[in-house]
Amino acid sequence: MPEYLAPGVFMEEVSYRSKSIEGVSTTTTGFVGPTRFGPIAGVPTLVTSVGEYEAIYGDAGDIAGQTNHMAHACRAFFEQGGKRLYVSRVSGADPGVATKKLGAGNAPELSARHPGSYGELTVRIRLDADPNGVRDGAINGLRPGDVVLVTAGGNTHLGEVGVLPSGKLRVTAAVPAPADPDNPDTFAPDDLAANTEVRLVTASLEVSQGGNPLFSAARLAIGRASSAASLERCLDPGPTGLSPLTSEAGWEQLLPALATATPGNQTTIESLAADDPDSGVIATVVLDGGTDVLPDEAGYTGTDDEEPTGLVALEHIPEISIVAAPAAAADAANHEAICASLIVHAERMRYRVAILDAPNGSDADARDLRAGMDSTRAALYYPWVRIADPAGPGEIDIPPSGFVAGIYARNDVDRGVWKAPANEVVLGALGFSKPVNSRRQEALNPLGINCLRSFEGRGHRVWGARTVSSDPEWKYLNVRRYFNYLERSIDISTQWAVFEPNGERLWGNVRRTISDFLLNEFQAGALLGDKPEAAYFVKCDRSTMTQNDIDNGRLVCLVGVAALRPAEFVIFRIGQWTSDRRS
């Protein structure tokens, strides 16, 4: 209660309504597998389009001579209707990082930000001095840390802008001039003298891979690491770097080395100081030595270090509801073990389901894989999807998990998570690697193998919605996913109840909060029953808790819902009718 110690008028805000529960997202997806580029360790980055994926993880080119199933699965996910995707890149042991040393001895080095052959980049850095220099000590407009070109007494030097104790700007340091790095003339006056010209030096950075531009930035500040638009930030070896390359060297080491990195280009300080505004110091550097190593089952599972990897990295993103490993089915030696790791991950994370790909083989191969698993939080799909090859003419077969994950997301948005994600069109499919008819599916469907089929006049569709569980209560995928949705929504939105006084008032608040949430679900058509009393119940009172529970600080709430199951077998019974028969 508020404490009032002096007379007066006091206002209090009081809530007269119960707490509310907001339904969680069920469409956020996590993919784990090899990509051409991108970070291997650390919490994965959210991507919301194919363009974002390619900017971080590279294009759809082959990886170690094999089809890049992860890139194709990402494209399929977004084409089917997916919106949010986290990618955890995995690799085998010791992949090579592309580098280029800018000279001998202790010369600085440029490196690709991440390992892999995709990191063999071509880097073009151009240094320019602002033609509109400032004279006679007036260096307003510059900032501390800026790199400048100072011309005084017929000599030209690179310097850095600093601050006097009085707060006035000055040139406080000089770096070796690129024309003669071993015997530089120093220029570091306490203040700028008359007839001294100062020009701001900026950098332009262009990075390409195989002739395709990846990154470009113009007029980057030099020497100001705190600025977002600076060369230091672009080459920052930490996770905040902006470009696909990195360097440990500071500007005072990097600039002289870049100026001599490419023989035959304009490499002298005099060219930077020339009156021609189109002149500048240009360095072109080619990074090489990157190699790709495909992961095994241990790589997919990952490690829980300071920088987590693999599936472990996806554990740090609680909003993920769907996980898949699109490239795993192409690894015949480790496929079954990777599927087992996905199932363990989904079971441990509790509110997730794993999408599994059958091998690109026969029905028997799919049955053999299915025989080794039993989980309520996994679904197996067969066969692979045939699409037009984005890289050129022809067709390629892609594992179905990327398509299916996008269909889950589309189904949840258009209808709701309680609706089975089946009888849905596979957009972009030209067909399937193995044609499945009714007779073949009769052998696969009872095992929980969800088939993708082609229907004349109805296109290519997902024609199954079962888990790989032997428990008939959790046979249907939509039931499992809907309970995940209910449980997580209630879990997150009732955290306010922890440490509240465990009495009748709290029990009533909890009952009303959950009942209001389930009433909305019933009105949306998510529950079975013609009235709320038949669709769900919520109990939180003395009948659900013993005195021992209360004494030990336990609040027990019992919730029951009548879930909708899909109409897998639609049966119409038709018989002859005579006109004189009574109804």
Protein Blocks (a to p, Z undefined) as FASTA:
>chain_A
ZZdfbgcdddddddfbdcddddddfkbccdddddfbdcfbdcddddfbfklmmmmnopab
deehiacfklmmmmmmmmnopabdcddddddehiacddddebehjbccdddfbgcjklmc
cddddddddfbbceehiaghiaehiacdddeehiacdddddddfkopacdfbdcddfklm
mlccddddfbdcehiacddddddddddeehiafbdcehiaehiakbmbbfklmmombfkb
mbfbdcfbdfklmmmmmmmmpghiafbfklmmpmblkbccddddddehiacddddfklmn
opadfbdghjllmmmmmkbmbdcdfklmmmmklmmmmmmmmmmmmmmnopaccddddddb
dfklmmmmmmmgccfkbccdddddddddfkbgcdddddfklmmmmmmmmmmmmnopklcc
ehiacehiabdfbdcdfklmmmmmmnopacddddehkapaddbdbdfbfbfklmpfklmm
mmmmmmmmmmmmmmmmgopacdfklmmmmmmmmmmmmmmmmmnopagcjbfklmpccddd
fklpcfklmmnopacdddddddddddfbacdddddddfkbcZZ
